[in-house]
Amino acid sequence: MATWTKYQLFLAALMLITGSINTLSAKWADKLSAVGCNGTEEHNFQHPFLQAVGMFLGEFSCLAVFHLLRCRDRRRTEPVMAPSQPFNPLLFLPPALCDMTGTSLMYVALNMTSASSFQMLRGAVIIFTGLLSVAFLGRKLALSQWLGILITILGLVLVGLADLLSGNGQSHGLSQVITGDLLIIMAQVIVAIQMVLEEKFVYKHDVHPLQAVGTEGFFGFIILSLLLVPMYFIPAGEFGSEPRHVLEDALDAFCQIGHRPLIVLALAGNIQSIAFFNFAGISVTKEISATTRMVLDSLRTVVVWAVSLALGWEVFHGLQILGFFVLLVGAALYNGLHKPLLDRLPCRKDGAPETDREGLLAADGVASINGDS
């Protein structure tokens, strides 16, 4: 096994830390409270659609990073980056709409359930991506991938049971927890559609990943920002946590920020972390492997869970450990992590070359252009 360089270690640490900060900062913002506009009573900063706008702003910044890297590369005597191929930016509009819808649903769900459950239940994307890739891309899944999907379903059931039994402490009611968990799973259907659209229409144009993330972020930021206007007038009933009970009250959010500037720190952490996380994730895939990226994403769940427990945001439940372990096994099987282990068994005389195995793992891995929405 090759020893990692300092740069590779830095990229792995950057992906793990920024990915964890992304979820934790969003949950921290939800838990902060402040007075709203016109002297309304103090209430939690629960503005999921405005937070989603911030996330797309972070993705949009990846486009600036891409152009900076390309300018620096052009100054070299021997450029490393491949020249950009002409493509229609509107190709990214359908995936961006999926990303916008899925991200907004997940931010709404994060208001209702714990950060660790939010992170674990996102593993459901494997199920829907596998099924949609068979239906629309004509892909044939291996037996291990079907087994991974079935094990993932079992893991989701265990995490859901843990939520029901623990109630996620006193901050969330049982009905809220169930609704939040279901919204997260629904969002994964949309994320899976996004992945299939990206693979079918975007990847064949050989667009640089940072450029792809930035372009999707641009569309998501513009469209969702415009949608904040009608959302200000649409009644949402119990889903609207702010005093006016509308779908999204952006003015109330800015008033809360004015009364409690600490909210800005949580939002800034969310915006900046998604940009660095996308850059680090793409770089880890390129410099190390897609398998390492999947493992680091799983470790991110552990970090989010540990910090949430340490801060008292949720209560410990042993069934959640079992659920996470089962989800990890399901993801490992689906992404082919078992293949290098089988190749090292004494009974396997002729293992596949390392490069072939790594390529196979990368091909089987499930990762959208935007690794974290």
C-alpha positions as CSV (number, residue, x, y, z in Angstrom):
1,M,0.0,0.0,0.0
2,A,1.4,3.3,-1.1
3,T,2.2,6.0,1.6
4,W,0.1,9.1,1.3
5,T,1.9,12.4,0.6
6,K,1.4,15.4,2.8
7,Y,-0.8,17.0,0.1
8,Q,-3.0,13.9,0.0
9,L,-3.3,13.9,3.8
10,F,-4.2,17.6,3.7
11,L,-6.9,16.9,1.1
12,A,-8.4,14.0,3.1
13,A,-8.4,16.1,6.3
14,L,-9.9,19.1,4.5
15,M,-12.7,17.0,3.0
16,L,-13.5,15.4,6.4
17,I,-13.4,18.6,8.4
18,T,-15.3,20.9,5.9
19,G,-17.9,18.2,5.2
20,S,-18.6,17.9,8.9
21,I,-18.7,21.6,9.4
22,N,-21.2,21.9,6.6
23,T,-23.9,19.8,8.4
24,L,-23.0,21.0,11.9
25,S,-23.1,24.7,11.0
26,A,-26.5,24.3,9.3
27,K,-27.8,22.6,12.4
28,W,-26.2,25.2,14.7
29,A,-28.0,28.0,12.7
30,D,-31.3,26.2,13.2
31,K,-30.7,26.1,17.0
32,L,-29.8,29.8,17.4
33,S,-32.8,32.1,18.3
34,A,-33.3,35.8,18.0
35,V,-36.1,38.4,17.9
36,G,-37.6,38.9,14.4
37,C,-39.0,41.9,12.6
38,N,-41.4,44.4,14.3
39,G,-40.4,43.2,17.8
40,T,-41.9,39.7,17.3
41,E,-41.0,37.2,20.1
42,E,-37.7,35.3,20.0
43,H,-37.8,32.2,17.9
44,N,-35.3,29.8,16.3
45,F,-33.5,30.7,13.0
46,Q,-35.3,28.1,10.9
47,H,-35.1,29.4,7.4
48,P,-34.2,26.3,5.2
49,F,-34.7,27.9,1.8
50,L,-32.6,30.9,2.7
51,Q,-29.9,28.5,3.9
52,A,-30.2,26.6,0.6
53,V,-29.5,29.9,-1.2
54,G,-26.4,30.3,0.8
55,M,-25.3,26.7,0.0
56,F,-25.7,27.5,-3.7
57,L,-23.7,30.6,-3.3
58,G,-20.9,28.4,-1.9
59,E,-21.2,26.1,-4.9
60,F,-21.2,29.1,-7.2
61,S,-17.8,30.2,-5.8
62,C,-16.3,27.0,-7.2
63,L,-16.7,28.6,-10.6
64,A,-14.3,31.4,-9.5
65,V,-11.9,28.8,-8.2
66,F,-12.0,27.0,-11.5
67,H,-11.2,30.1,-13.5
68,L,-8.3,31.0,-11.1
69,L,-6.8,27.6,-11.5
70,R,-7.2,27.7,-15.3
71,C,-5.5,31.2,-15.4
72,R,-2.6,29.9,-13.3
73,D,-2.4,26.8,-15.5
74,R,-2.2,28.8,-18.7
75,R,0.9,30.6,-17.4
76,R,2.8,27.4,-17.1
77,T,5.2,26.3,-19.9
78,E,3.4,23.0,-20.0
79,P,-0.3,23.3,-19.0
80,V,-1.7,20.4,-17.0
81,M,-5.4,21.1,-17.3
82,A,-7.2,19.9,-20.4
83,P,-8.6,22.7,-22.6
84,S,-12.3,23.3,-21.9
85,Q,-14.7,21.7,-24.4
86,P,-17.5,23.9,-25.7
87,F,-20.9,23.0,-24.1
88,N,-24.3,24.5,-23.6
89,P,-24.5,25.8,-19.9
90,L,-28.3,25.0,-20.0
91,L,-27.3,21.3,-19.8
92,F,-26.8,22.0,-16.1
93,L,-30.3,23.5,-15.6
94,P,-32.2,20.2,-15.1
95,P,-29.6,18.8,-12.6
96,A,-29.5,22.2,-10.9
97,L,-33.3,22.1,-10.4
98,C,-33.0,18.7,-8.9
99,D,-30.2,19.9,-6.6
100,M,-32.3,22.9,-5.6
101,T,-35.3,20.8,-4.8
102,G,-33.4,18.1,-3.0
103,T,-31.3,20.5,-1.0
104,S,-34.3,22.6,0.1
105,L,-36.1,19.4,1.3
106,M,-33.1,18.3,3.3
107,Y,-32.7,21.7,5.0
108,V,-36.4,21.6,5.9
109,A,-35.9,18.1,7.3
110,L,-32.8,19.1,9.3
111,N,-35.1,21.4,11.3
112,M,-37.1,18.4,12.3
113,T,-34.6,15.7,13.0
114,S,-31.1,15.3,14.4
115,A,-27.9,16.1,12.5
116,S,-26.6,12.5,12.7
117,S,-29.9,11.0,11.4
118,F,-29.8,13.6,8.7
119,Q,-26.3,12.4,7.7
120,M,-27.1,8.7,7.9
121,L,-30.4,8.7,6.1
122,R,-28.7,10.3,3.1
123,G,-27.3,6.9,2.5
124,A,-30.7,6.0,0.9
125,V,-29.4,7.7,-2.3
126,I,-27.7,4.3,-3.1
127,I,-31.0,2.6,-3.4
128,F,-32.6,5.1,-5.8
129,T,-29.5,5.7,-7.8
130,G,-29.1,1.9,-8.4
131,L,-32.7,1.5,-9.5
132,L,-32.7,4.5,-11.7
133,S,-29.4,3.6,-13.4
134,V,-30.9,0.2,-14.3
135,A,-34.1,1.8,-15.6
136,F,-32.8,4.8,-17.5
137,L,-29.1,4.1,-18.2
138,G,-29.4,0.4,-19.0
139,R,-26.8,-0.5,-16.4
140,K,-26.6,-4.0,-15.1
141,L,-25.9,-4.2,-11.3
142,A,-23.7,-6.9,-9.9
143,L,-25.0,-9.3,-7.3
144,S,-22.9,-7.5,-4.6
145,Q,-24.6,-4.2,-5.6
146,W,-28.1,-5.6,-5.2
147,L,-27.0,-7.0,-1.9
148,G,-25.7,-3.6,-0.9
149,I,-29.1,-2.0,-1.7
150,L,-30.9,-4.6,0.4
151,I,-28.5,-4.0,3.3
152,T,-28.9,-0.3,3.0
153,I,-32.7,-0.6,3.3
154,L,-32.2,-2.6,6.5
155,G,-29.8,0.1,7.8
156,L,-32.4,2.8,7.1
157,V,-35.0,0.9,9.0
158,L,-32.7,0.6,12.0
159,V,-31.8,4.3,12.0
160,G,-35.5,5.1,11.7
161,L,-36.3,2.9,14.7
162,A,-33.6,4.5,16.7
163,D,-35.2,7.9,16.0
164,L,-38.6,6.6,17.0
165,L,-37.3,5.1,20.3
166,S,-35.1,8.0,21.3
167,G,-37.3,10.7,20.1
168,N,-34.1,12.7,19.5
169,G,-34.3,14.2,22.9
170,Q,-36.9,16.9,23.9
171,S,-36.2,19.3,21.0
172,H,-38.3,17.4,18.4
173,G,-41.7,15.8,18.7
174,L,-42.3,12.3,17.4
175,S,-44.4,13.5,14.4
176,Q,-41.6,16.0,13.5
177,V,-39.0,13.3,13.6
178,I,-41.0,11.0,11.4
179,T,-41.7,13.8,8.9
180,G,-38.1,14.9,8.8
181,D,-36.8,11.4,8.2
182,L,-39.3,10.8,5.4
183,L,-38.4,14.1,3.8
184,I,-34.7,13.2,3.8
185,I,-35.5,9.9,2.1
186,M,-37.7,11.7,-0.4
187,A,-34.9,14.1,-1.1
188,Q,-32.6,11.2,-2.0
189,V,-35.0,10.2,-4.8
190,I,-34.5,13.7,-6.3
191,V,-30.7,13.5,-5.7
192,A,-30.6,10.2,-7.5
193,I,-32.5,11.7,-10.5
194,Q,-29.9,14.5,-10.5
195,M,-27.1,11.9,-10.6
196,V,-28.7,10.0,-13.5
197,L,-29.2,13.3,-15.5
198,E,-25.6,14.3,-14.9
199,E,-24.3,11.0,-16.1
200,K,-26.6,10.8,-19.1
201,F,-26.2,14.4,-20.4
202,V,-23.3,16.2,-18.6
203,Y,-20.4,13.8,-18.2
204,K,-20.0,13.0,-21.9
205,H,-19.0,16.7,-22.5
206,D,-15.9,16.2,-20.3
207,V,-16.6,19.3,-18.2
208,H,-14.2,20.0,-15.3
209,P,-15.9,19.1,-12.0
210,L,-15.3,22.5,-10.4
211,Q,-16.8,24.2,-13.5
212,A,-19.8,21.8,-13.3
213,V,-20.4,22.5,-9.6
214,G,-20.1,26.2,-10.1
215,T,-22.5,26.2,-13.0
216,E,-25.1,24.3,-11.1
217,G,-24.5,26.6,-8.1
218,F,-25.1,29.6,-10.4
219,F,-28.5,28.3,-11.6
220,G,-29.5,27.2,-8.1
221,F,-28.6,30.5,-6.5
222,I,-30.4,32.7,-9.1
223,I,-33.6,30.6,-9.3
224,L,-34.0,30.0,-5.6
225,S,-33.2,33.6,-4.8
226,L,-36.1,34.7,-7.1
227,L,-38.4,32.1,-5.6
228,L,-37.9,33.6,-2.1
229,V,-40.2,36.4,-3.3
230,P,-43.4,34.3,-3.8
231,M,-42.4,32.1,-0.8
232,Y,-42.8,35.2,1.3
233,F,-46.6,35.2,0.6
234,I,-47.3,31.4,0.5
235,P,-48.8,30.1,3.8
236,A,-47.2,27.0,5.1
237,G,-49.1,26.3,8.3
238,E,-47.2,24.1,10.7
239,F,-44.2,23.9,8.3
240,G,-43.7,27.7,8.7
241,S,-41.8,28.1,12.0
242,E,-41.4,31.9,11.8
243,P,-44.2,34.2,13.2
244,R,-46.0,34.7,9.9
245,H,-46.1,30.9,9.1
246,V,-45.2,31.3,5.5
247,L,-43.0,29.1,3.3
248,E,-40.0,31.3,3.8
249,D,-39.8,34.7,5.4
250,A,-36.5,36.1,4.2
251,L,-37.1,39.5,5.9
252,D,-37.6,37.8,9.2
253,A,-34.3,36.0,8.7
254,F,-32.4,39.2,8.1
255,C,-34.0,40.9,11.1
256,Q,-32.9,37.9,13.2
257,I,-29.4,38.2,11.9
258,G,-29.4,41.9,12.8
259,H,-30.5,41.2,16.3
260,R,-28.0,38.3,16.7
261,P,-24.9,38.6,14.5
262,L,-23.7,35.2,15.7
263,I,-26.0,33.7,13.1
264,V,-23.8,35.1,10.4
265,L,-20.9,32.9,11.6
266,A,-23.1,29.8,11.3
267,L,-24.2,30.8,7.8
268,A,-20.7,31.7,6.7
269,G,-19.5,28.3,8.0
270,N,-22.1,26.6,5.8
271,I,-21.4,28.7,2.7
272,Q,-17.6,28.4,2.9
273,S,-17.5,24.7,3.9
274,I,-19.6,23.5,0.9
275,A,-17.1,25.3,-1.4
276,F,-14.0,23.7,0.2
277,F,-15.8,20.4,0.6
278,N,-16.5,20.2,-3.1
279,F,-13.0,21.2,-4.0
280,A,-11.5,18.7,-1.6
281,G,-13.8,15.9,-2.6
282,I,-13.0,16.3,-6.3
283,S,-9.3,16.5,-5.5
284,V,-9.4,13.4,-3.3
285,T,-11.0,11.4,-6.1
286,K,-8.3,12.6,-8.5
287,E,-5.3,12.4,-6.2
288,I,-6.2,9.3,-4.2
289,S,-9.3,7.4,-5.2
290,A,-13.1,7.4,-5.4
291,T,-13.0,4.7,-2.7
292,T,-11.2,7.0,-0.3
293,R,-13.8,9.7,-0.9
294,M,-16.6,7.3,0.1
295,V,-14.8,6.2,3.2
296,L,-14.1,9.8,4.2
297,D,-17.8,10.6,3.7
298,S,-18.7,7.8,6.0
299,L,-16.2,9.1,8.6
300,R,-17.9,12.5,8.3
301,T,-21.1,10.9,9.7
302,V,-19.1,9.7,12.8
303,V,-17.8,13.2,13.3
304,V,-21.2,14.8,13.0
305,W,-22.7,12.2,15.4
306,A,-19.9,12.6,18.0
307,V,-20.1,16.4,18.0
308,S,-23.9,16.4,18.2
309,L,-23.7,14.1,21.3
310,A,-20.9,16.2,22.9
311,L,-23.0,19.4,22.4
312,G,-26.1,17.8,23.8
313,W,-28.0,18.2,20.5
314,E,-29.3,14.6,20.7
315,V,-29.4,11.6,23.0
316,F,-27.4,8.4,22.6
317,H,-29.1,5.3,21.3
318,G,-27.3,2.0,20.7
319,L,-29.5,1.1,17.8
320,Q,-28.2,4.0,15.9
321,I,-24.7,2.5,16.0
322,L,-26.0,-0.7,14.5
323,G,-27.9,1.2,11.9
324,F,-24.8,3.2,10.9
325,F,-22.7,0.0,10.7
326,V,-25.3,-1.7,8.5
327,L,-25.5,1.4,6.2
328,L,-21.7,1.4,6.0
329,V,-21.6,-2.3,4.9
330,G,-24.3,-1.6,2.3
331,A,-22.4,1.4,0.9
332,A,-19.2,-0.6,0.9
333,L,-20.8,-3.5,-1.0
334,Y,-22.5,-1.2,-3.5
335,N,-19.3,0.7,-4.2
336,G,-17.1,-2.5,-4.5
337,L,-15.0,-2.0,-1.4
338,H,-15.0,-5.8,-0.9
339,K,-13.2,-6.5,-4.1
340,P,-9.7,-5.6,-2.9
341,L,-10.2,-7.7,0.2
342,L,-11.3,-10.7,-1.9
343,D,-8.3,-10.3,-4.1
344,R,-6.0,-10.6,-1.1
345,L,-7.4,-13.9,0.0
346,P,-5.0,-16.8,-0.2
347,C,-7.4,-18.8,-2.4
348,R,-7.3,-16.0,-5.0
349,K,-4.2,-16.9,-7.1
350,D,-4.4,-14.2,-9.6
351,G,-5.7,-10.9,-8.2
352,A,-6.6,-8.1,-10.6
353,P,-3.9,-5.4,-11.0
354,E,-4.2,-2.5,-8.6
355,T,-4.9,-0.1,-11.4
356,D,-7.7,-2.2,-12.7
357,R,-9.3,-2.6,-9.3
358,E,-9.1,1.1,-8.6
359,G,-10.7,1.9,-11.9
360,L,-13.5,-0.5,-11.3
361,L,-14.2,1.0,-7.9
362,A,-14.2,4.5,-9.3
363,A,-16.6,3.4,-12.1
364,D,-19.0,1.8,-9.6
365,G,-18.9,4.6,-7.1
366,V,-22.0,6.7,-6.5
367,A,-21.1,10.4,-6.5
368,S,-22.9,13.3,-8.0
369,I,-21.1,16.4,-9.3
370,N,-22.1,18.1,-6.1
371,G,-21.0,15.6,-3.5
372,D,-22.9,17.5,-0.6
373,S,-26.2,19.3,-1.1
